[in-house]
Amino acid sequence: MLIGRIVLLAAVILGAAPASATERILTLKFGDDSRRFTAAELLARPDAATLAIPNDVSYKRAMTYRAVPMLAVIGAAALKDADTIEARASDGFVSQIPAELVKKAAEGGSVPWIAIEDPDAPWPNLDGQQHSGGPFYLVWENPERSGIGSEQWPFALVGLTAVEHPVHRWPQLAVDAALPETAPERRGQASFITNCMPCHRLKGAGQGEIGPDLGQPMNVTAYVTPAGIRAIVRDPKAVRTWPKQQMTGFTAEQIPDAELDALIAFLAHMAKR
């Protein structure tokens, strides 16, 4: 979930020699195509541009970046058969972004950009933190056009990988096939994948490493009431606090009340499966 995350400035490099301690690397893996880019290489691209974001999700204010279009960096051919793009940050935050959202950029939808922090012009620290959102940050131009959620703006980005849809990748996320398409549990499943999976796992499903697993050893609905879950989602610190607490909660604009009800229905449904 969107949090004041502790950024561990380390990159995971696939199939390449280790980088120096100061070299900042972004890795891309789409099928058999595996590439790595330094910040300097991305900043030197001819399609690098100055991008103004009027309401940045992480900084909560207007920001200006040097950035490159994500679609151009990945390449239309590499993206063609992709279902989901796993955006991994250095601190354990892992967002599962539908590839369709990126493809829509060429059709008038929201446009994803990879913002690159220039060491000669570093970004400010995130609110309440001792670090910026760099060295790489996935930001969206006109996010309202495609309904981009707050958890689809991963900062401290280190890698983008084409993966299967989360339900195919982790069958334990699947709801009962007999449920109608309009069932709230199905809507809750989609909300969980978008908003919760970046930090939480469910019965081992997921890659997030920040929050606890919400399905094991016990399902969260077994020890937190629906009212308690709603309160935690809206304002975690109003329910419980601890020194390393990171979750900041979701507003009704980010997760509407009806969607939150569906999310709770999904969690309760998974407790029975």
KEVO-104722 format. One line per 10 residues: number of its first residue (from 1); their letters; for each residue x, y, z of C-alpha. Coordinates in pm, whole numbers, plus 50000, padded with zeros to 5 digits. Each point is the difference from the previous one (the first is absolute). Last residue first. Layout:
N
NUM> A> X,Y,Z  ...;
END
This chain:
273
273> RKAMHALFAI> 48839,47820,50020  49791,50128,50293  50243,50273,50108  50018,50108,49635  49635,50106,50011  50063,50215,50308  50288,50174,49820  49785,50052,49690  49709,50140,50203  50243,50241,50171;
263> LADLEADPIQ> 50117,50120,49657  49640,50035,49883  49917,50221,50300  50309,50208,49919  49878,50032,49641  49662,50127,50120  50171,50249,50234  50218,50142,49723  50372,49909,50000  50221,50289,49887;
253> EATFGTMQQK> 49728,50264,50031  49883,49855,50330  50354,50056,50127  50250,49720,50043  50231,49933,50293  50346,50108,50115  50169,49662,50027  50354,50025,50140  50001,49907,50367  50354,49952,50125;
243> PWTRVAKPDR> 49948,50138,50352  49654,49852,50060  49648,50135,49967  49648,49861,50013  49650,50098,49893  50021,50375,49927  50349,49940,49862  49856,49775,49727  49774,50272,49855  49765,49897,49717;
233> VIARIGAPTV> 50116,49643,49945  50035,49937,50373  49653,50141,50072  49838,49789,49731  50180,49691,50128  49880,50073,50353  49641,50042,49889  50022,49668,49815  50132,49843,50322  50366,49903,50036;
223> YATVNMPQGL> 50106,49654,50127  49843,49750,49760  49957,50261,49725  50381,50022,49971  50018,49639,49883  50220,49794,50228  50350,49854,49949  49953,50140,49748  49763,50207,49789  50090,50365,50057;
213> DPGIEGQGAG> 50377,49942,49968  50168,50281,50193  50119,50329,49847  50323,50102,49828  50113,49702,49795  49776,50013,49694  50045,49713,49755  49651,49851,49990  49814,49687,50098  50121,49840,50325;
203> KLRHCPMCNT> 49648,49952,50134  49941,50368,49921  50305,50224,49972  50022,50363,50105  50200,50305,49885  49934,50042,49626  49721,49744,50041  49765,50235,50186  49883,50267,49756  49996,49853,49652;
193> IFSAQGRREP> 49973,49627,50072  49765,50057,50293  49777,50228,49796  49971,49740,49724  49907,49733,50254  49748,50234,50159  49827,50046,49665  49980,49622,49971  49871,49967,50356  49735,50263,49925;
183> ATEPLAADVA> 49839,49756,49753  49927,50159,49660  50167,49724,49802  49789,49743,50181  50174,49770,50251  50017,49638,49884  50375,50026,49932  50059,50040,50374  50262,50272,50043  50357,49962,49879;
173> LQPWRHVPHE> 50285,50136,50211  50125,49649,50084  50067,49958,49627  50315,50217,50028  50146,50069,49654  49667,49966,49827  49831,50226,50256  50294,50244,49987  49983,50040,49620  50321,49856,49859;
163> VATLGVLAFP> 50326,50194,50010  50189,50263,49798  50272,50153,50218  50085,50359,50096  50286,50053,50245  50170,50232,50250  49738,50261,50090  50065,50205,50313  49650,50141,49930  49702,49789,49899;
153> WQESGIGSRE> 49703,50200,49863  49743,49722,49941  49912,49989,50368  49819,50336,49976  49759,49865,49739  49986,50086,49631  49643,50041,49876  50091,50004,49632  49934,50368,49920  50039,50105,50363;
143> PNEWVLYFPG> 50375,49937,49991  50057,50296,49763  50378,49945,49983  50106,49711,50218  50317,49949,50205  50229,49698,50040  50299,50109,50210  50371,49935,49955  50287,50115,50225  49804,50113,50176;
133> GSHQQGDLNP> 49703,50077,50226  50215,50213,50228  50156,49906,50333  49996,50100,50365  49626,49959,50040  49716,50203,50155  49866,50107,49660  50222,49865,49724  50339,50162,49973  50053,50253,49724;
123> WPADPDEIAI> 50116,49887,49656  50367,50009,49912  50136,50242,49737  50358,49892,49928  49913,49639,50086  49720,50020,49740  49702,49801,50119  49835,49817,49715  49623,49998,49944  49869,49703,49807;
113> WPVSGGEAAK> 49683,50115,49831  49654,49845,49974  49739,50172,49781  49635,49983,50099  49776,49914,49707  49974,50163,49658  50066,49691,49790  50381,49972,50019  49989,50020,50379  49741,49721,49994;
103> KVLEAPIQSV> 50287,49750,49962  50128,50089,50346  49662,49940,50162  49962,49677,49802  50320,49872,50159  49808,49968,50325  50229,50119,50283  50091,49759,50281  50184,50222,50251  50286,49866,50213;
93> FGDSARAEIT> 50118,50192,50310  50296,49812,50154  50227,50299,50066  50186,50009,49668  49682,50038,49798  49855,49744,49761  49757,50076,49720  49844,49675,49877  49846,50066,49661  49694,49788,49923;
83> DADKLAAAGI> 49863,49840,49684  50291,50041,49758  49953,49880,49642  50051,50336,49828  50229,50157,50260  50324,49876,49843  49885,50113,49656  49885,50340,50125  50337,50073,50158  50079,50004,50370;
73> VALMPVARYT> 50176,50336,49991  49749,50147,49755  49700,49891,50208  50159,50140,50317  50037,50349,49856  50324,50153,50136  50022,50242,50290  50166,50314,50131  49767,50100,50278  49778,50284,50125;
63> MARKYSVDNP> 49784,49964,50310  49668,50143,50120  49896,49883,50344  49926,49684,50194  50362,49881,49969  49900,49638,49946  49685,50050,49794  50126,50299,49795  49726,50252,49930  50102,50236,49718;
53> IALTAADPRA> 50257,49765,49840  50223,50204,49767  50228,49803,49769  50327,50122,49853  50090,49763,49719  50219,49703,49914  49912,49883,49648  50356,50051,49871  50134,49769,50273  50282,50152,50209;
43> LLEAATFRRS> 49802,49995,50326  49933,49630,49949  50367,49919,49946  50106,50210,50300  49751,49824,50226  50151,49669,49899  49798,49759,49793  49977,49623,50006  49849,49767,49744  49845,49653,49986;
33> DDGFKLTLIR> 49803,49893,49693  49913,49630,50019  49650,50081,50123  49994,50360,50120  50266,50070,50260  50095,50361,50078  50262,50106,50255  50056,50352,50137  50350,50067,50133  50157,50273,50212;
23> ETASAPAAGL> 50378,49978,50024  50136,50118,50335  50094,49664,50149  50138,49880,49667  49788,49769,49795  50023,49623,50016  50047,49826,49664  49681,49920,49813  49740,49723,49972  49742,50171,50215;
13> IVAALLVIRG> 50100,50306,50201  49813,50068,50324  50065,50360,50096  50080,50134,50348  49895,50329,50159  49800,49857,50286  49710,50242,50020  49811,50001,50329  49637,50044,49897  49784,50287,50115;
3> ILM> 49698,49813,49877  49762,49948,49707  49887,49641,50049;
END
